[in-house]
């Protein structure tokens, strides 16, 4: 009887295997035409209404140019001469810091790496910590000096450490600016000391500030320092950005001033999930610079809110997978889903989920399987919904593997 039972199991298994092979021979594996599409956030309609409504300098900004940008969406909430090409002074260092953070995040350098000081770096004027050629500081210490006291000598030392020469580093700065769409910008140095042709605009400063804050949030561990020290306490550091101490929610970012550029500032702050970037250029005094940055931030926080509907990785549901090693796959949000709104408008936002009912294997992790669509007063924002895991197709080898596994368990 045991022999007959085992024989019967073997025959059923062979029949099952043969049936699946026939199915796969006559029915080519169908893959959704949009599979393997990389996940990305799309905005079907990014309205310019806000910027249009807020033109005209109704905040009576005295500075040569100014902008208020919402960080997560990049929307402009207020503008005044935002494409005016002006001298940035030490606000230039935002791009230098961005390249340093990208090198850290890519593993090219570490915070513990020792950075030497060249004769060129030690000879920098302006704000500095008086590096000398016999001295080495870690990347961590260099970043602290650059972010807190805008040290020109440390900025040049880091540029040479990363690219060999300041000139080569400046080429990287300009290339990165082009990638970010900073069309008003030409960098001539990495520190911001006045040089003919070294210009940028409030809009471009907002772009590079957003890139730094969005993709390298750890920089706030440096930009929010109010007071610190280096060299075993021998070098005192006090932040040049007074908003760090005086403005609730301030997260950074960079000051800059020269006799020609006058007073510049890129100020960032976050309250109740709303993150803002206020840029002021060519203010007539340091007092006006900080007052107008605060005026811009106050306007943003008083009139707008950021409503979050889902976080990156949240599961929205699952869909059936045909001819796969698993019968279904979880679908998740590709990134945080939220909407910038004028205060009091959150009840007007509608949400719809556009998701396939089923799909044929194979499915790749991160494959787009639908969209979450948000709408508010004609403005539409879409977030991709993607596969949480991969699902292999139930091909010959996978079928054989499953059959062998089941057969082995039955007969042992």
N, C-alpha and C positions, 0 to 999 in steps of 0.2 A: 504493500500500500504506500509506503514512504517513497519507493521508487516511482510509482505512478504519479504521486503528488508532485514530485520534483520535475518529472517529465512534462506534466501539464503546465507547470509554472514556466519552464523553458520555452514551450511552444507558444504560450501567451506573450511572453517577452519578445520572441522573434517576430510574432505577428505585429506587436505594437511598434517595434523598430521599423519593420517593412512599411507599415502604414504611414509613419511619419516621413520616411524617405520619399515615398510617393508624393505626399503632399508638397514637400519642399522641391521636388523635381518639377512638378507641374505648376506650382504657384511661386513665382520669384518673390523674394522677400521685399515687401513694400516698406519703404521708409518715407515718412512724412517729408514733403518737398522742402520744408524749411528746417529740417533737422541739421544739426551741427552748426546751426546759427549761433554765433557767440552772443552771450548775454550782454545787453547794453541797455541803458536807460534812454528812452526816447521821449521827447516832448513834441507832441503833434502840433502844438500851437503855443509858442512862448510869447505871450502878449507884451507889447511895448506900452500898454496903456498907462501903467504906473509911471514910467519915465516921462511920458508925454504930459501927464497930469502934474508932475512935479518939476517941470521946467519953469524957468522964469526967475530963479533966485529969490523965491518968496521968503527964504530964511535970512535974507540980507547978508550973505557971506561976503566978507571983506577980502578974503584971500584970492589969489590969482586964479585958482581952480579948486574944485572940491567935488567929491562923489560919496554917496552912501549906497553900499551894495549889500544885499542879503547873501550870506556865505553859501548856504546849501544849494540855492538855485542860481545864484549869480545875477539875480534881478537887480536893476538899478532903481532905488527908491527916491533918490534925489541927485540932481546933477547941476553943475555950474562950470562951464568951460572945461569939460572933462577930457577933451582931446588937445588941450593947449600944451604945447611942447615946452617944458620948463626944466630947470636944473633940479635934480632930486636930492643933492647932497648925500648924507649918509643913509637915506632911505634906499639908496642903491644896494645896500648890504642885504636887503631882503632876498635879492637874487643870489648873492653869494651864500647866504644861509641856506637857501633852497638847494643849491648844488651840493653843499656840505651834507645836508640831511639825506639827499638822494644817494650820495656815496655811502653814508652810514647804513641806510636801509638796504642797499644792494650788497652789502658786505665788503665793499672795496676798502673801507677803513673801519676802525672801531673807536669807541670813545676813549679807550686806554692807549691808543697809539701816541707815541711821542713825536711832537712836531718841532723841528728846529727853526731857529730864527736866522734869516740871512741878513747881510748888510743892508740890502734893499729894504727889507721889512722893518728893520730897526731904525731906518732913517725917515720913516713916515712922520709927517707933522700932524697937526690937529689932535683930535681925541685919541689917546693911546694909554697903554700901561707901561711904557718904557721898556720894551723887550730889548735884550742885548744878545749879541751873537754867540755867547757862551751858554745861552739858556735854552731849555726845551720845556714846553708845556704839553699836557695831554690835549687831545681833541676836545674833551669835556671842558677843560679849563679855557681853551681858546673860544669855544662857543659861548661860555659864560661871559667872557670879556667882550666879545662882539655884541651879544644881545643886550647886556646890561649897560655897558659904558661906551659902546660903539667904537671899540679899539681898532684904529686903522692898521697898526702894526700887526695885530693878530689876524686881521682879515687878509693882509698880504701874505703872511706866513702860511695861512691855510690855503690860499690860492696857489702858492708855489708848491706846497706839499701835495696838492691834488693834481696839478697840471704841469708842474715843472717850472713854469714861469707865469708871472702875472698876465703877460700878453696872451699866452695860450688859454689861461683861465677865462679871460675876458671874451675870447672867441667862443668858448663854451656858454658863457652868459648870454651872448647875443644869439647864439643858435637856440638856446632854450627859450629866450624871449620870443623868437619867431614862432616856435612851436606853440606857444601859449597865445599867439595872436596879438602880441604887443607891438602893434604897427607904428606907434609913436615913439618908439624907444631906440636909442643907440647908446650902448655902454662903451666908454673909453677906458675905464678903470674899474676896479672891484670895490673901492671904498667910498667914492663919491666926492672926493676933493675936486673943486671946480676945474673943469677942462673944457675947452671949446668943443662943441658938438656932442657933449655928454648930456643927453636929454631924455626925458620920459614925460608921461602925462598922468593926471589923476586916475584915469581909466586903466592905464597899463599897470600902475602901482596896485590898484585894486585886484587886477587879474593875478599878478604874481603873489600878492598877499593871500588871495583865496586858495591858490594852488598849494602854498606852504601850509596853511591852516587846515585845509581839507585832507591832504594826503600825508602830512607829517605833524599830527597833533601833539606829539611829544615835545615839540619846540616850545610849547607853553611852559614846560618845566624850567626853561631859561628866561623866556620873555616876561614871566610873571614875578621874577625875583625883584624885590624892592632893594634890599641891601644884602651884600655878601662880601667875601674877601678871597684873595688869592695869595700864594706864596706864604703859607702858614700864618695868614692874618696880617701880613705886612702891607698888602695892597688892598685898600678899601674900595668897594664897588657900590655905587648908588645909581639906580636906574635913571636914565635920562628922560624916560616917559613918566611924567608925574601922574598920569591917569591910573597907573598901576596901584598907587596908594589911595587916590581920591575918588575913583569912579567904580561903583558897584558892578561887578561882572567883567571888569577889564581883563583881557587875556594877552595883550601886547599892543603894538608890534614893533615899530621902529620910528625913531625920530631922525631928523637931519636938518642941519643949518649951516650956511656959510654967508659971508657978506654979500655975495652975488645971488645965491639961491634964495636967500632969506630963510623963512622957517617952514619946515615941512613935517608931516606926521602921517603915518598909517596907523590908525587906532582900531583895535579889534575888541569886541566884548560879546558876552553871551548872557542872556537872561531867559529863563523859562523855555529852553530849547531853541530860542531865536538867537542866531549869531550874525552880527553885523560887522561890516568893514567901512570905516569912515576915513577918507583920505583928504588931507588939506595940503595945498602947495602954495608957496610964495605968500605966506601970511606975513603981515608987517611986523609982528613981534611974537615972542614965544608965548606971551599971555593970550594973544588972539588965536594962535595956533591951537592951544589946548581948549580954549573956550569954544571955538567953532567946531572942533572935533566932538566935543561934548554936546553941542547943540544938535549936530547931525545924529549922533547916537540917541539922544533923548527923543528926537523926532521919530526915529525908527521904532524904538521901544514903546513909545506912547501911541503909535498909530497902527502897528502891525503885530501879527503873531504867526508862529509857525505851528501848524497842526499836524501832528504825526499820526498816521493811520496804521502803519505796520513797520516792523524792523526787518532789516536784512536777515534772511534765514528763517523767518516765520513761515509755518506751513499753512498754505491756503486750502489744500485739499489733496486728492490723489486722482489719477486717471488710470484706466485699464490699459494694460500692455498686452497686445496680441503677439503670440509666437515668441514669447520671451521666457527667460529663465525665472522671472518673477511675474506674477499676474497683474501687478500694479506698481506705480511709482509715485512717491510724494512730490508735490509741487510746492516750491518755496519762492519767496520774494528775492529778486536778484539784488536789491539794495533797499535802504530805508525808503519808505513811501510817505511823503508829506506834502503840504501845500502852504505856500506863503499867502496870508490873507490879511485884509484890513480887519481890525478888531471888530467883532460883532457879526462877521460874515460866515463863521464856521458852519452854521446851520444850512447854508446854501450849497455846500459841497455835496455832490453825488458820487457814488462809487459803483462801478460795475466790473465784474470779473468775466473776462473773455478767455475761456479755457476749453481745449479739446476734450471730448468725452472719452476718446480712446486713441491709441497710437500703436503702430507696429514696431517691434524690436528690429534692430538695436536702438537703445536710447543712451545718449551720452550724458554724463554728469554735467550740469550747467547748460544743457540744451534748452532752448526757448520752447515753452509749451503753451504760452498764452500771455495775456497782459491784464494788469489791473489798471483801470482807467478812471481818473478823477476829473470832475468838471466843476467849474465855478464861474458863473456869469460869462459863459462862452469860452473861457480859457480851459484848455484840456492838457492834462499831464498823465503820461503813461509810464508804468513800471513793468519791466519784463518779469514774467513768472517762469521759473526754470526747474529742470529736473534735479532733485536732491542727490540722487545716486544714478549710476549707470545700470542698465539692464541689457545683458547680452541676448542675442537672438538664439532661438532654439534650433540651431543648425545640427548637422550630422554629428559633429564631435560632442556637442553639449547633450544631444539626445542619447548618444552612446554612453556618455559618462553617467547620465542619470539612470539609464537602464542597467548598466553595470553595477552601480551603487545599490539600486533596489534589488537586483538579482542576488548580489553578494549577501545582503542583509537577510533575504528570504531563505537562502540555502545554508547559511552557516549554522 
